[in-house]
Amino acid sequence: MMIDLDRHRRGLGRRLLRHAEETLLARYASIRLESFADNAAANSFYEACGWRHGDRLEGEGPTKVE
């Protein structure tokens, strides 16, 4: 999920994330979000939206966090 940089700070990301959460939680008992570990801006955004850090996901490519 990404919002163009020139559209940041307008609430669009929160609305899009909330819609995705509501849509998925209507169908599944739990959902998981993954982000790149080094993407401090995205991780801060998700934390501000109520998500919390989980495990580091090691594998091929950049490290992700759950």
Backbone as XML, in Angstrom:
<?xml version="1.0"?>
<chain id="A" units="angstrom">
  <residue number="1" name="MET">
    <atom name="N" x="0.848" y="-1.162" z="0.000"/>
    <atom name="CA" x="0.000" y="0.000" z="0.000"/>
    <atom name="C" x="0.898" y="1.230" z="0.000"/>
  </residue>
  <residue number="2" name="MET">
    <atom name="N" x="0.644" y="2.128" z="-0.898"/>
    <atom name="CA" x="1.411" y="3.371" z="-0.949"/>
    <atom name="C" x="0.510" y="4.500" z="-1.406"/>
  </residue>
  <residue number="3" name="ILE">
    <atom name="N" x="0.800" y="5.663" z="-0.865"/>
    <atom name="CA" x="0.141" y="6.896" z="-1.290"/>
    <atom name="C" x="1.235" y="7.781" z="-1.888"/>
  </residue>
  <residue number="4" name="ASP">
    <atom name="N" x="0.970" y="8.423" z="-3.007"/>
    <atom name="CA" x="1.954" y="9.326" z="-3.615"/>
    <atom name="C" x="2.444" y="10.334" z="-2.582"/>
  </residue>
  <residue number="5" name="LEU">
    <atom name="N" x="3.746" y="10.642" z="-2.649"/>
    <atom name="CA" x="4.340" y="11.569" z="-1.686"/>
    <atom name="C" x="3.620" y="12.915" z="-1.653"/>
  </residue>
  <residue number="6" name="ASP">
    <atom name="N" x="3.165" y="13.398" z="-2.786"/>
    <atom name="CA" x="2.486" y="14.691" z="-2.805"/>
    <atom name="C" x="1.076" y="14.636" z="-2.217"/>
  </residue>
  <residue number="7" name="ARG">
    <atom name="N" x="0.622" y="13.450" z="-1.850"/>
    <atom name="CA" x="-0.703" y="13.278" z="-1.233"/>
    <atom name="C" x="-0.609" y="12.876" z="0.246"/>
  </residue>
  <residue number="8" name="HIS">
    <atom name="N" x="0.618" y="12.800" z="0.772"/>
    <atom name="CA" x="0.801" y="12.436" z="2.179"/>
    <atom name="C" x="0.180" y="13.493" z="3.092"/>
  </residue>
  <residue number="9" name="ARG">
    <atom name="N" x="-0.101" y="13.071" z="4.331"/>
    <atom name="CA" x="-0.593" y="13.939" z="5.407"/>
    <atom name="C" x="-1.996" y="14.471" z="5.139"/>
  </residue>
  <residue number="10" name="ARG">
    <atom name="N" x="-2.806" y="13.727" z="4.384"/>
    <atom name="CA" x="-4.189" y="14.123" z="4.092"/>
    <atom name="C" x="-5.198" y="13.106" z="4.618"/>
  </residue>
  <residue number="11" name="GLY">
    <atom name="N" x="-4.707" y="12.070" z="5.297"/>
    <atom name="CA" x="-5.611" y="11.059" z="5.837"/>
    <atom name="C" x="-5.958" y="9.948" z="4.863"/>
  </residue>
  <residue number="12" name="LEU">
    <atom name="N" x="-5.438" y="10.008" z="3.653"/>
    <atom name="CA" x="-5.779" y="9.003" z="2.647"/>
    <atom name="C" x="-5.233" y="7.625" z="3.010"/>
  </residue>
  <residue number="13" name="GLY">
    <atom name="N" x="-3.998" y="7.586" z="3.517"/>
    <atom name="CA" x="-3.409" y="6.311" z="3.906"/>
    <atom name="C" x="-4.183" y="5.645" z="5.033"/>
  </residue>
  <residue number="14" name="ARG">
    <atom name="N" x="-4.574" y="6.432" z="6.022"/>
    <atom name="CA" x="-5.369" y="5.884" z="7.133"/>
    <atom name="C" x="-6.700" y="5.340" z="6.639"/>
  </residue>
  <residue number="15" name="ARG">
    <atom name="N" x="-7.347" y="6.071" z="5.743"/>
    <atom name="CA" x="-8.636" y="5.610" z="5.216"/>
    <atom name="C" x="-8.472" y="4.334" z="4.404"/>
  </residue>
  <residue number="16" name="LEU">
    <atom name="N" x="-7.431" y="4.281" z="3.584"/>
    <atom name="CA" x="-7.180" y="3.091" z="2.774"/>
    <atom name="C" x="-6.850" y="1.898" z="3.661"/>
  </residue>
  <residue number="17" name="LEU">
    <atom name="N" x="-6.012" y="2.104" z="4.664"/>
    <atom name="CA" x="-5.658" y="1.019" z="5.578"/>
    <atom name="C" x="-6.890" y="0.549" z="6.352"/>
  </residue>
  <residue number="18" name="ARG">
    <atom name="N" x="-7.680" y="1.478" z="6.867"/>
    <atom name="CA" x="-8.892" y="1.111" z="7.605"/>
    <atom name="C" x="-9.848" y="0.295" z="6.731"/>
  </residue>
  <residue number="19" name="HIS">
    <atom name="N" x="-10.001" y="0.705" z="5.477"/>
    <atom name="CA" x="-10.872" y="-0.035" z="4.557"/>
    <atom name="C" x="-10.342" y="-1.460" z="4.343"/>
  </residue>
  <residue number="20" name="ALA">
    <atom name="N" x="-9.039" y="-1.587" z="4.146"/>
    <atom name="CA" x="-8.440" y="-2.913" z="3.956"/>
    <atom name="C" x="-8.637" y="-3.770" z="5.205"/>
  </residue>
  <residue number="21" name="GLU">
    <atom name="N" x="-8.415" y="-3.183" z="6.377"/>
    <atom name="CA" x="-8.589" y="-3.931" z="7.629"/>
    <atom name="C" x="-10.036" y="-4.407" z="7.781"/>
  </residue>
  <residue number="22" name="GLU">
    <atom name="N" x="-10.984" y="-3.511" z="7.582"/>
    <atom name="CA" x="-12.400" y="-3.870" z="7.730"/>
    <atom name="C" x="-12.810" y="-4.948" z="6.735"/>
  </residue>
  <residue number="23" name="THR">
    <atom name="N" x="-12.362" y="-4.813" z="5.502"/>
    <atom name="CA" x="-12.700" y="-5.784" z="4.463"/>
    <atom name="C" x="-12.136" y="-7.157" z="4.796"/>
  </residue>
  <residue number="24" name="LEU">
    <atom name="N" x="-10.871" y="-7.199" z="5.206"/>
    <atom name="CA" x="-10.231" y="-8.481" z="5.522"/>
    <atom name="C" x="-10.774" y="-9.094" z="6.806"/>
  </residue>
  <residue number="25" name="LEU">
    <atom name="N" x="-11.003" y="-8.276" z="7.833"/>
    <atom name="CA" x="-11.500" y="-8.816" z="9.103"/>
    <atom name="C" x="-12.949" y="-9.296" z="9.016"/>
  </residue>
  <residue number="26" name="ALA">
    <atom name="N" x="-13.673" y="-8.842" z="8.006"/>
    <atom name="CA" x="-15.020" y="-9.361" z="7.780"/>
    <atom name="C" x="-14.970" y="-10.801" z="7.281"/>
  </residue>
  <residue number="27" name="ARG">
    <atom name="N" x="-13.840" y="-11.192" z="6.746"/>
    <atom name="CA" x="-13.701" y="-12.527" z="6.170"/>
    <atom name="C" x="-12.777" y="-13.439" z="6.977"/>
  </residue>
  <residue number="28" name="TYR">
    <atom name="N" x="-11.774" y="-12.863" z="7.654"/>
    <atom name="CA" x="-10.774" y="-13.648" z="8.373"/>
    <atom name="C" x="-10.745" y="-13.249" z="9.846"/>
  </residue>
  <residue number="29" name="ALA">
    <atom name="N" x="-10.421" y="-14.200" z="10.701"/>
    <atom name="CA" x="-10.373" y="-13.949" z="12.143"/>
    <atom name="C" x="-9.191" y="-13.064" z="12.523"/>
  </residue>
  <residue number="30" name="SER">
    <atom name="N" x="-8.115" y="-13.138" z="11.788"/>
    <atom name="CA" x="-6.950" y="-12.292" z="12.051"/>
    <atom name="C" x="-6.251" y="-11.971" z="10.736"/>
  </residue>
  <residue number="31" name="ILE">
    <atom name="N" x="-5.535" y="-10.890" z="10.735"/>
    <atom name="CA" x="-4.780" y="-10.489" z="9.557"/>
    <atom name="C" x="-3.361" y="-10.128" z="9.991"/>
  </residue>
  <residue number="32" name="ARG">
    <atom name="N" x="-2.430" y="-10.156" z="9.058"/>
    <atom name="CA" x="-1.028" y="-9.859" z="9.328"/>
    <atom name="C" x="-0.542" y="-8.838" z="8.315"/>
  </residue>
  <residue number="33" name="LEU">
    <atom name="N" x="0.255" y="-7.905" z="8.789"/>
    <atom name="CA" x="0.815" y="-6.876" z="7.936"/>
    <atom name="C" x="2.324" y="-7.065" z="7.910"/>
  </residue>
  <residue number="34" name="GLU">
    <atom name="N" x="2.919" y="-7.000" z="6.741"/>
    <atom name="CA" x="4.376" y="-7.074" z="6.598"/>
    <atom name="C" x="4.882" y="-5.767" z="6.016"/>
  </residue>
  <residue number="35" name="SER">
    <atom name="N" x="6.045" y="-5.347" z="6.503"/>
    <atom name="CA" x="6.682" y="-4.127" z="6.023"/>
    <atom name="C" x="8.183" y="-4.355" z="6.004"/>
  </residue>
  <residue number="36" name="PHE">
    <atom name="N" x="8.891" y="-3.584" z="5.204"/>
    <atom name="CA" x="10.346" y="-3.697" z="5.210"/>
    <atom name="C" x="10.889" y="-3.126" z="6.510"/>
  </residue>
  <residue number="37" name="ALA">
    <atom name="N" x="11.792" y="-3.846" z="7.135"/>
    <atom name="CA" x="12.338" y="-3.456" z="8.440"/>
    <atom name="C" x="12.976" y="-2.076" z="8.398"/>
  </residue>
  <residue number="38" name="ASP">
    <atom name="N" x="13.603" y="-1.717" z="7.300"/>
    <atom name="CA" x="14.302" y="-0.435" z="7.190"/>
    <atom name="C" x="13.403" y="0.730" z="6.787"/>
  </residue>
  <residue number="39" name="ASN">
    <atom name="N" x="12.130" y="0.489" z="6.567"/>
    <atom name="CA" x="11.211" y="1.554" z="6.150"/>
    <atom name="C" x="10.602" y="2.217" z="7.386"/>
  </residue>
  <residue number="40" name="ALA">
    <atom name="N" x="11.386" y="3.086" z="8.011"/>
    <atom name="CA" x="10.984" y="3.722" z="9.268"/>
    <atom name="C" x="9.682" y="4.519" z="9.119"/>
  </residue>
  <residue number="41" name="ALA">
    <atom name="N" x="9.505" y="5.213" z="8.004"/>
    <atom name="CA" x="8.300" y="6.022" z="7.805"/>
    <atom name="C" x="7.053" y="5.149" z="7.775"/>
  </residue>
  <residue number="42" name="ALA">
    <atom name="N" x="7.102" y="4.066" z="7.014"/>
    <atom name="CA" x="5.941" y="3.167" z="6.936"/>
    <atom name="C" x="5.687" y="2.507" z="8.283"/>
  </residue>
  <residue number="43" name="ASN">
    <atom name="N" x="6.739" y="2.050" z="8.944"/>
    <atom name="CA" x="6.559" y="1.379" z="10.229"/>
    <atom name="C" x="5.989" y="2.328" z="11.271"/>
  </residue>
  <residue number="44" name="SER">
    <atom name="N" x="6.411" y="3.582" z="11.260"/>
    <atom name="CA" x="5.852" y="4.583" z="12.176"/>
    <atom name="C" x="4.378" y="4.827" z="11.868"/>
  </residue>
  <residue number="45" name="PHE">
    <atom name="N" x="4.055" y="4.891" z="10.586"/>
    <atom name="CA" x="2.654" y="5.069" z="10.177"/>
    <atom name="C" x="1.793" y="3.920" z="10.690"/>
  </residue>
  <residue number="46" name="TYR">
    <atom name="N" x="2.243" y="2.687" z="10.473"/>
    <atom name="CA" x="1.457" y="1.537" z="10.911"/>
    <atom name="C" x="1.305" y="1.513" z="12.427"/>
  </residue>
  <residue number="47" name="GLU">
    <atom name="N" x="2.359" y="1.872" z="13.163"/>
    <atom name="CA" x="2.264" y="1.947" z="14.622"/>
    <atom name="C" x="1.244" y="3.001" z="15.040"/>
  </residue>
  <residue number="48" name="ALA">
    <atom name="N" x="1.252" y="4.151" z="14.374"/>
    <atom name="CA" x="0.301" y="5.210" z="14.692"/>
    <atom name="C" x="-1.137" y="4.783" z="14.402"/>
  </residue>
  <residue number="49" name="CYS">
    <atom name="N" x="-1.296" y="3.814" z="13.522"/>
    <atom name="CA" x="-2.623" y="3.289" z="13.186"/>
    <atom name="C" x="-3.011" y="2.101" z="14.070"/>
  </residue>
  <residue number="50" name="GLY">
    <atom name="N" x="-2.198" y="1.787" z="15.076"/>
    <atom name="CA" x="-2.559" y="0.745" z="16.021"/>
    <atom name="C" x="-1.877" y="-0.590" z="15.823"/>
  </residue>
  <residue number="51" name="TRP">
    <atom name="N" x="-1.089" y="-0.736" z="14.786"/>
    <atom name="CA" x="-0.357" y="-1.981" z="14.573"/>
    <atom name="C" x="0.858" y="-1.995" z="15.488"/>
  </residue>
  <residue number="52" name="ARG">
    <atom name="N" x="1.316" y="-3.185" z="15.845"/>
    <atom name="CA" x="2.521" y="-3.289" z="16.663"/>
    <atom name="C" x="3.513" y="-4.218" z="15.999"/>
  </residue>
  <residue number="53" name="HIS">
    <atom name="N" x="4.783" y="-4.000" z="16.327"/>
    <atom name="CA" x="5.839" y="-4.815" z="15.722"/>
    <atom name="C" x="5.744" y="-6.254" z="16.187"/>
  </residue>
  <residue number="54" name="GLY">
    <atom name="N" x="6.025" y="-7.150" z="15.274"/>
    <atom name="CA" x="6.087" y="-8.571" z="15.571"/>
    <atom name="C" x="7.480" y="-9.083" z="15.248"/>
  </residue>
  <residue number="55" name="ASP">
    <atom name="N" x="7.536" y="-10.252" z="14.721"/>
    <atom name="CA" x="8.805" y="-10.904" z="14.415"/>
    <atom name="C" x="9.459" y="-10.326" z="13.166"/>
  </residue>
  <residue number="56" name="ARG">
    <atom name="N" x="10.789" y="-10.436" z="13.131"/>
    <atom name="CA" x="11.542" y="-10.134" z="11.907"/>
    <atom name="C" x="11.420" y="-11.342" z="10.990"/>
  </residue>
  <residue number="57" name="LEU">
    <atom name="N" x="11.196" y="-11.103" z="9.727"/>
    <atom name="CA" x="11.039" y="-12.170" z="8.750"/>
    <atom name="C" x="12.287" y="-12.204" z="7.877"/>
  </residue>
  <residue number="58" name="GLU">
    <atom name="N" x="13.154" y="-13.142" z="8.152"/>
    <atom name="CA" x="14.400" y="-13.279" z="7.394"/>
    <atom name="C" x="14.146" y="-14.176" z="6.190"/>
  </residue>
  <residue number="59" name="GLY">
    <atom name="N" x="14.806" y="-13.882" z="5.123"/>
    <atom name="CA" x="14.658" y="-14.694" z="3.918"/>
    <atom name="C" x="15.379" y="-14.028" z="2.770"/>
  </residue>
  <residue number="60" name="GLU">
    <atom name="N" x="14.993" y="-14.394" z="1.592"/>
    <atom name="CA" x="15.609" y="-13.815" z="0.397"/>
    <atom name="C" x="15.146" y="-12.376" z="0.240"/>
  </residue>
  <residue number="61" name="GLY">
    <atom name="N" x="16.067" y="-11.478" z="-0.043"/>
    <atom name="CA" x="15.714" y="-10.079" z="-0.235"/>
    <atom name="C" x="15.811" y="-9.308" z="1.078"/>
  </residue>
  <residue number="62" name="PRO">
    <atom name="N" x="15.291" y="-8.068" z="1.063"/>
    <atom name="CA" x="15.367" y="-7.227" z="2.263"/>
    <atom name="C" x="14.601" y="-7.829" z="3.438"/>
  </residue>
  <residue number="63" name="THR">
    <atom name="N" x="15.086" y="-7.580" z="4.633"/>
    <atom name="CA" x="14.414" y="-8.074" z="5.836"/>
    <atom name="C" x="13.081" y="-7.365" z="6.010"/>
  </residue>
  <residue number="64" name="LYS">
    <atom name="N" x="12.084" y="-8.143" z="6.374"/>
    <atom name="CA" x="10.750" y="-7.600" z="6.633"/>
    <atom name="C" x="10.419" y="-7.775" z="8.109"/>
  </residue>
  <residue number="65" name="VAL">
    <atom name="N" x="9.457" y="-7.029" z="8.570"/>
    <atom name="CA" x="8.934" y="-7.208" z="9.918"/>
    <atom name="C" x="7.444" y="-7.498" z="9.822"/>
  </residue>
  <residue number="66" name="GLU">
    <atom name="N" x="6.972" y="-8.198" z="10.806"/>
    <atom name="CA" x="5.554" y="-8.562" z="10.866"/>
    <atom name="C" x="4.870" y="-7.627" z="11.832"/>
  </residue>
</chain>
